[in-house]
Amino acid sequence: IRTMISCLFFPPASYLTGDFPEAGGETITLKEGEDLNLRCTLSSDDGSARQWLNPHGFAIFLNTQQVLRDQRYKLIHYSKDELSIQLSNVTVHDEGVYKCFYYGIPFKSKNKSVNVLAAPSNPVLEVSRDTDRSIILSCYTQGCKPQSRITWLLDNGIELPGNKYKLEADGKKWTTTSTLTVLAYKPNSTASCIIHHQALREKKLMASFQFEDLARTGTATSALTPCSSGQAISYLNYQKLTGSCLTTQILSCLTDKDVKSEGMEKKEKNLLLPILVAALIFVLLIIVLLFMRKLKKAHGVWKRENDVSDQTLESYKSKSNEDTPGHEKNGHGKEH
C-alpha cells in the first residue's frame, strides 16, 4: 500500500510547468541494440523518494521498486543521493526525454534527452535496361534513422550524390534510394553505391557493379556502347530535383581530344538528321517538277487559245475589207 501511494505522488502544480530547481538537461546519443544508462544524482539530507519516468510519462522505478513491466530495465545503483537504472537493447521507440524526480523539499528534477540512431541495412543494387539503350542502376537501403546519404563512386574517382527519402510504416525509420543512368561505359568499369550514415561513424556500406557482369546477369551487352581504349566514364550532366532530393546522373564516354563531344550515342542519333533533310529535299524537288509540268501544260492551252483568237480576228478583218469596195461603189451610183 505504501508503494502504491508513493507512485501516485506528484509534485505541486507550480513545479509541473517545467520550472524545476536544478532541472538540468543532457542529451545522450546511442545506436539501436546498445544499453542506455540513466544516472540521477541529486544531493539530499533525507531519504525522500526518487523516481524515473520514461518519455511517455510512465514511472519506471520508484526508489528500488520497479514499476514499469519491461524486463529490459534494471536497477544499477540506489542510495540517498543517487538512483541509476539501465535500459538494455534500446530501439528508436525508446528515444525521448527521461525524467528523474526527487520528492524532497525543495522538489528537484533532472532531464535526460535520449536520441537513438538506427544503422542502415546493407545496400541492394539492382540493374535494369531502359528503352533508350541505357543501363539503370538502382541502389537502396532501409531501416535507418535519420536518413542515410547515398553517393556513386566511379572508376575515374568522381563521386556523385543522389538521394530520395521515404518514411517507413513505423514512422521512425527511413528508406533511401538513388538511381544512376549510364549511357556508355568502359569495358570492365565499375560503379559503386556507397551508404553514409551517423550510426556507421567512419565506416561505409558499399555495393559495386562491374559492367562485364551484364552478360552473366542476362542483360544484353548491346544495351550500352563500350568506350574504346583510352576512354573513361566521365561525369557529363546531372539534374537535381528539389523537394524530393532526387539526383539523376547521366554518364557518357568522353575522350581527351574531344571534350565537347556529347557522346557516341548522340552521334549515332544525329546520323538521322542528314537522311531526313535529303528526303525532304527530294520531296520538294518532285513537287517543283510537278508544278512546272502543270504550268507548261497550262501555257500550251493558253497559247492555242490565243492562236485561235488571232485567226478569228484576221478573218473578220479580211471580210470587212472585202465588203468595203462594194459599198463605196453603190454610193457613187446614187450620186449620178
C-alpha positions as CSV (number, residue, x, y, z in Angstrom):
1,I,0.0,0.0,0.0
2,R,2.9,2.4,0.8
3,T,4.4,1.8,-2.6
4,M,1.2,2.5,-4.4
5,I,0.7,5.7,-2.6
6,S,4.3,6.8,-3.4
7,C,3.7,6.1,-7.1
8,L,0.7,8.3,-7.2
9,F,2.5,11.2,-5.5
10,F,3.1,14.2,-7.8
11,P,4.9,17.5,-7.3
12,P,3.0,20.7,-6.7
13,A,1.2,22.2,-9.6
14,S,3.7,25.1,-9.7
15,Y,6.5,22.6,-10.5
16,L,4.6,20.9,-13.3
17,T,5.2,23.9,-15.5
18,G,8.8,22.8,-16.0
19,D,10.4,25.3,-13.7
20,F,12.1,22.6,-11.5
21,P,15.1,23.5,-9.3
22,E,18.2,22.0,-10.9
23,A,16.2,20.8,-13.9
24,G,19.4,20.3,-15.9
25,G,19.2,18.8,-19.4
26,E,21.6,16.3,-21.1
27,T,21.5,14.6,-24.5
28,I,22.6,11.0,-24.9
29,T,23.0,9.5,-28.4
30,L,23.4,5.8,-29.0
31,K,22.7,3.2,-31.6
32,E,19.9,0.6,-31.6
33,G,20.9,-2.5,-29.7
34,E,23.1,-0.7,-27.2
35,D,22.4,-0.2,-23.5
36,L,21.2,3.1,-22.1
37,N,22.5,4.0,-18.6
38,L,20.4,6.7,-16.8
39,R,22.2,8.1,-13.7
40,C,20.4,10.6,-11.5
41,T,22.4,12.2,-8.7
42,L,20.6,14.8,-6.6
43,S,22.1,15.6,-3.2
44,S,19.7,15.4,-0.2
45,D,19.7,15.4,3.6
46,D,16.9,12.9,4.0
47,G,15.6,9.7,2.3
48,S,12.9,11.3,0.2
49,A,11.6,9.3,-2.7
50,R,13.3,9.3,-6.1
51,Q,11.6,8.3,-9.4
52,W,12.5,7.8,-13.1
53,L,9.8,8.4,-15.7
54,N,10.0,7.3,-19.4
55,P,9.2,9.7,-22.3
56,H,5.6,8.7,-22.2
57,G,5.2,9.8,-18.6
58,F,5.1,6.3,-17.0
59,A,7.1,5.6,-13.9
60,I,10.0,3.2,-14.4
61,F,11.5,3.0,-10.9
62,L,10.4,4.4,-7.6
63,N,13.4,4.1,-5.3
64,T,14.3,0.4,-5.6
65,Q,10.8,-0.7,-6.7
66,Q,10.4,-1.4,-10.5
67,V,7.0,-0.1,-11.6
68,L,7.1,-0.5,-15.4
69,R,6.8,-4.1,-16.5
70,D,9.6,-4.0,-19.1
71,Q,12.2,-6.6,-18.4
72,R,14.9,-4.6,-20.2
73,Y,15.0,-2.2,-17.3
74,K,17.1,-3.0,-14.2
75,L,18.4,-1.1,-11.2
76,I,22.1,-0.2,-11.3
77,H,22.5,1.8,-8.1
78,Y,20.4,3.3,-5.3
79,S,21.4,5.5,-2.4
80,K,20.1,8.6,-0.7
81,D,22.0,10.7,-3.3
82,E,21.6,8.5,-6.5
83,L,19.1,6.5,-8.5
84,S,20.7,4.9,-11.6
85,I,19.0,2.4,-13.9
86,Q,19.8,0.7,-17.2
87,L,17.7,0.0,-20.3
88,S,19.2,-2.7,-22.5
89,N,18.8,-3.3,-26.2
90,V,17.3,0.2,-27.0
91,T,15.2,0.9,-30.1
92,V,14.2,4.1,-31.8
93,H,10.9,3.8,-30.0
94,D,12.7,4.3,-26.7
95,E,14.0,7.8,-27.5
96,G,12.7,10.9,-25.9
97,V,13.1,12.8,-22.6
98,Y,13.6,10.7,-19.4
99,K,12.9,12.5,-16.2
100,C,14.3,11.9,-12.7
101,F,12.2,13.4,-9.8
102,Y,13.3,14.0,-6.2
103,Y,10.3,14.3,-4.0
104,G,12.0,16.4,-1.2
105,I,11.9,20.0,-0.1
106,P,12.6,21.7,-2.4
107,F,11.4,19.4,-5.2
108,K,14.2,18.6,-7.8
109,S,14.3,17.2,-11.3
110,K,16.7,16.3,-14.0
111,N,16.1,15.5,-17.6
112,K,17.9,13.2,-20.0
113,S,17.2,13.6,-23.7
114,V,17.9,10.3,-25.5
115,N,18.5,10.1,-29.2
116,V,18.6,6.6,-30.8
117,L,20.3,6.0,-34.2
118,A,19.3,3.1,-36.5
119,A,22.0,1.9,-38.8
120,P,21.0,1.4,-42.5
121,S,20.8,-2.1,-44.0
122,N,23.3,-3.4,-46.5
123,P,22.7,-1.7,-49.8
124,V,20.8,-3.6,-52.5
125,L,21.9,-2.8,-56.1
126,E,19.5,-3.6,-59.0
127,V,20.3,-3.4,-62.7
128,S,17.8,-2.8,-65.5
129,R,17.8,-1.8,-69.1
130,D,15.9,1.3,-70.3
131,T,14.2,1.6,-73.7
132,D,16.8,4.1,-74.9
133,R,19.6,1.6,-74.8
134,S,20.8,2.8,-71.4
135,I,21.6,0.9,-68.2
136,I,19.8,2.0,-65.0
137,L,21.5,1.2,-61.6
138,S,19.2,1.4,-58.6
139,C,20.5,1.3,-55.1
140,Y,18.5,1.4,-51.9
141,T,18.9,0.9,-48.1
142,Q,16.3,0.8,-45.5
143,G,15.7,0.8,-41.7
144,C,17.8,3.8,-40.9
145,K,17.3,6.8,-38.7
146,P,18.0,9.5,-39.5
147,Q,18.1,9.4,-43.3
148,S,21.2,7.9,-44.8
149,R,23.1,9.5,-47.7
150,I,23.9,7.7,-51.0
151,T,26.8,8.5,-53.4
152,W,28.0,6.8,-56.5
153,L,31.7,6.3,-57.0
154,L,33.1,5.8,-60.5
155,D,36.4,4.4,-61.7
156,N,37.7,7.8,-62.5
157,G,37.3,8.9,-58.9
158,I,34.2,11.1,-59.4
159,E,31.7,10.7,-56.6
160,L,28.1,11.7,-57.5
161,P,25.4,12.5,-54.9
162,G,21.8,11.4,-55.2
163,N,19.1,10.6,-52.7
164,K,15.3,10.1,-52.4
165,Y,13.8,9.5,-49.0
166,K,10.7,7.6,-47.9
167,L,9.4,7.3,-44.4
168,E,8.6,3.7,-43.4
169,A,5.4,2.4,-41.9
170,D,6.6,2.7,-38.3
171,G,7.0,6.5,-38.7
172,K,10.6,6.4,-37.3
173,K,12.9,4.8,-39.9
174,W,13.7,5.8,-43.5
175,T,14.3,4.1,-46.8
176,T,16.8,5.9,-49.1
177,T,17.1,5.2,-52.8
178,S,19.2,6.5,-55.6
179,T,19.3,5.9,-59.4
180,L,22.2,6.1,-61.8
181,T,21.6,6.2,-65.6
182,V,24.6,5.1,-67.7
183,L,24.6,5.8,-71.4
184,A,28.1,4.4,-72.2
185,Y,30.7,2.5,-70.3
186,K,34.3,1.4,-70.4
187,P,35.0,-2.4,-70.5
188,N,35.4,-3.8,-67.0
189,S,34.5,-0.5,-65.4
190,T,32.8,-0.4,-62.1
191,A,30.1,1.8,-60.4
192,S,29.8,1.6,-56.6
193,C,26.9,2.6,-54.4
194,I,28.1,4.0,-51.1
195,I,26.0,4.4,-48.0
196,H,26.9,7.2,-45.4
197,H,25.3,7.3,-42.0
198,Q,25.9,8.6,-38.5
199,A,25.5,5.2,-36.9
200,L,28.3,3.9,-39.1
201,R,30.7,6.6,-37.9
202,E,33.8,6.3,-40.1
203,K,32.6,3.1,-41.8
204,K,30.7,3.0,-45.1
205,L,28.5,0.4,-46.7
206,M,29.1,-0.4,-50.3
207,A,27.7,-2.4,-53.2
208,S,29.5,-2.5,-56.6
209,F,28.6,-3.4,-60.1
210,Q,31.1,-4.4,-62.8
211,F,29.8,-3.9,-66.4
212,E,31.3,-7.1,-67.6
213,D,28.6,-8.8,-65.5
214,L,25.9,-7.7,-67.9
215,A,26.2,-10.9,-69.9
216,R,26.1,-13.0,-66.7
217,T,23.0,-11.3,-65.4
218,G,21.1,-11.8,-68.7
219,T,21.2,-8.2,-69.7
220,A,22.2,-7.8,-73.4
221,T,25.7,-6.4,-73.7
222,S,24.5,-4.3,-76.7
223,A,22.4,-2.2,-74.3
224,L,25.4,0.1,-73.9
225,T,28.1,1.3,-76.2
226,P,31.5,0.4,-74.8
227,C,34.2,3.0,-74.7
228,S,37.3,2.3,-76.7
229,S,40.8,2.1,-75.2
230,G,42.0,5.3,-73.6
231,Q,38.5,6.5,-72.8
232,A,36.9,6.6,-69.4
233,I,33.5,7.0,-67.8
234,S,33.1,10.7,-67.1
235,Y,30.6,12.9,-65.5
236,L,28.5,14.6,-68.2
237,N,25.5,16.0,-66.5
238,Y,23.2,15.6,-63.5
239,Q,19.9,17.1,-62.7
240,K,18.7,17.7,-59.1
241,L,15.0,17.7,-58.4
242,T,14.3,19.9,-55.4
243,G,11.9,18.7,-52.8
244,S,12.4,15.0,-53.5
245,C,16.2,15.3,-53.2
246,L,16.5,13.0,-56.2
247,T,19.5,13.4,-58.3
248,T,19.8,11.6,-61.7
249,Q,23.3,11.2,-63.2
250,I,23.9,10.8,-66.9
251,L,27.2,9.4,-67.9
252,S,28.9,9.2,-71.3
253,C,32.2,8.4,-72.9
254,L,34.4,11.4,-73.3
255,T,37.9,11.4,-74.9
256,D,40.7,13.8,-74.0
257,K,40.8,15.1,-77.6
258,D,37.1,15.7,-78.0
259,V,35.8,17.1,-74.7
260,K,32.9,18.9,-76.4
261,S,31.6,15.7,-77.8
262,E,28.2,14.8,-76.4
263,G,28.8,11.0,-76.6
264,M,28.8,8.2,-79.1
265,E,25.2,7.5,-78.6
266,K,24.2,11.0,-79.5
267,K,26.4,10.9,-82.6
268,E,24.6,7.8,-83.9
269,K,21.2,9.5,-83.4
270,N,22.5,12.6,-85.3
271,L,23.0,10.5,-88.4
272,L,19.3,10.5,-88.9
273,L,19.3,14.3,-89.5
274,P,21.1,14.3,-92.9
275,I,18.8,11.5,-94.1
276,L,15.7,13.4,-93.1
277,V,17.0,16.6,-94.8
278,A,17.8,14.6,-98.0
279,A,14.3,13.1,-98.0
280,L,12.7,16.5,-97.6
281,I,14.7,18.0,-100.4
282,F,13.7,15.0,-102.7
283,V,10.1,15.5,-101.9
284,L,10.3,19.3,-102.6
285,L,12.0,18.6,-105.9
286,I,9.2,16.3,-107.0
287,I,6.7,18.9,-106.1
288,V,8.5,21.6,-108.1
289,L,8.7,19.3,-111.2
290,L,5.0,18.5,-111.0
291,F,4.3,22.2,-110.7
292,M,6.5,23.1,-113.7
293,R,4.8,20.4,-115.7
294,K,1.4,21.7,-114.9
295,L,2.5,25.2,-115.6
296,K,3.8,24.2,-119.0
297,K,0.6,22.4,-119.9
298,A,-1.4,25.5,-118.9
299,H,0.8,27.7,-121.0
300,G,0.2,25.4,-124.1
301,V,-3.5,25.7,-123.6
302,W,-3.3,29.4,-123.3
303,K,-1.2,29.7,-126.4
304,R,-3.6,27.6,-128.5
305,E,-6.5,29.8,-127.4
306,N,-4.6,32.9,-128.4
307,D,-3.8,31.5,-131.8
308,V,-7.5,30.7,-132.5
309,S,-8.4,34.2,-131.3
310,D,-5.9,35.8,-133.6
311,Q,-7.1,33.7,-136.6
312,T,-10.7,34.7,-136.0
313,L,-9.7,38.4,-135.8
314,E,-7.7,38.3,-139.0
315,S,-10.7,36.5,-140.8
316,Y,-13.0,39.2,-139.6
317,K,-10.7,41.9,-140.8
318,S,-10.4,40.3,-144.2
319,K,-14.2,40.0,-144.6
320,S,-14.6,43.6,-143.6
321,N,-12.1,44.7,-146.3
322,E,-13.9,42.8,-149.0
323,D,-17.3,44.4,-148.2
324,T,-15.9,47.9,-148.1
325,P,-15.4,48.5,-152.0
326,G,-19.0,47.3,-152.8
327,H,-20.5,49.8,-150.5
328,E,-18.4,52.6,-151.9
329,K,-19.5,51.7,-155.5
330,N,-23.1,51.8,-154.6
331,G,-22.7,55.2,-153.1
332,H,-21.2,56.7,-156.3
333,G,-24.2,55.3,-158.4
334,K,-26.7,57.1,-156.3
335,E,-24.9,60.4,-156.7
336,H,-25.2,60.1,-160.5
